Amino acid sequence: MAHVTRRRVLTGLAATTAAVLAPPAGSAFADGRHRGPRPLWRAHAHNDYEHPRPLFDALDHRFGSVEADIFLVDGALLIAHSADELDPTRTLEGLYLAPLAARVKANRGSVYRGYRQPLQLLIDIKTEGSATYLALDELLRRYRHLFTTYSHGRIRRGPVTAVISGDRAARIPMEAQTVRRAFYDGRLGDLGTSEASFASLISDNWTLNFTWLGAGAFPGAERTRLRAMVDTAHARGQQVRFWATPDVAGPERDALWTELLAAGVDYLNTDDLAGLEAFLDAHR
């Protein structure tokens, strides 16, 4: 009986988390204000900061998720792909948090006018995870109105959901918190062990788990395994993303993206903003 009760509790928590983090039905503002172009919630801007206009290029292409790599340098959180590219003027706050706060204020509470679904901000930690996360948490607290928040077992949806990826040591201080303005990016090894109220996203390297890269038929065993992974995550209220998928325009990329959509993968990973926008518009 104890096992049945615990299963019911976990099922209820997964359903609650999924309801908060997933796109709501009928997401227009109640007062009928104008809605902007329909966002592409499944589009993830990999290494978003490398585009000419970080954040804004992805938003112009209606992406539902953007990725920023951060380094902790002398107390500042700097944006770059590698340490040799660090620039003290390119900060997480300057490139992402402050612009998002201004946009949400202008749109009266949402990133995309007329849509309540949160934008996902995937923050990839490149320096030691524990210290970097603690500095990040302090910064996120200054923008507490902006972020989906976990507080003492409850989740309150915000205009932006921050998800922490990268150095795994960030998990230690995150798990110790009773109040968080961020969630954890788990791996396939976390399936079935981490709750969605902590690890809202499950991400992994496509090439380490599948051999198929879009040429020819998708092997049946791999398709079955992919769909089982997604179903397991969704049953717990978690979302799924793969990186290292083919990203050169052509039939192979389209074939792989089509299979990801069919399997219910929540985010398609790309550096080609216009390419993924066109693909998703054609596959609504």
QUIJOSUL-V316206 format. One record per backbone hydrogen bond with DSSP energy under -1.0 kcal/mol. CO is the residue of the C=O (numbers start at 1). NH is the residue of the N-H. If there is no record, write none. Layout:
# QUIJOSUL-V316206
co->(CO:CO)
nh->(NH:NH)
This chain:
# QUIJOSUL-V316206
co->(1:2:3:4:5:6:7:8:9:10:11:12:13:14:15:16:17:18:29:40:40:42:43:43:44:44:45:47:48:53:54:55:56:57:58:59:62:64:65:66:67:68:69:70:71:73:76:77:78:82:83:87:89:90:91:92:92:93:96:97:98:99:100:101:102:103:104:105:112:113:119:120:121:122:123:124:125:128:129:130:131:132:133:134:135:136:137:139:140:141:143:146:149:150:151:154:156:159:160:161:162:163:164:165:167:168:169:170:171:172:174:178:180:183:184:186:187:188:190:190:195:195:198:198:200:201:202:204:206:206:219:220:221:222:223:224:225:226:227:228:229:230:231:233:233:234:239:240:241:243:250:251:252:253:254:255:256:257:258:259:260:261:268:270:271:272:273:274:275:276:277:278)
nh->(5:6:7:8:9:10:11:12:13:14:15:16:17:18:19:20:21:22:32:43:64:268:64:65:46:270:67:50:51:57:56:59:60:61:63:62:40:120:45:122:48:124:80:126:78:76:73:92:71:85:86:90:91:79:95:96:97:98:100:101:102:103:104:105:106:107:109:108:115:36:161:66:163:68:165:70:167:132:133:134:135:136:137:138:139:140:141:142:143:144:146:160:156:180:154:151:149:119:148:121:183:123:185:125:170:171:172:174:175:176:177:152:150:164:201:203:190:191:193:194:198:199:184:200:239:186:241:243:209:210:223:224:225:226:227:228:229:230:231:232:233:234:235:236:238:237:202:267:204:206:254:255:256:257:258:259:260:261:262:263:265:264:44:46:273:276:277:278:279:280:281:282)
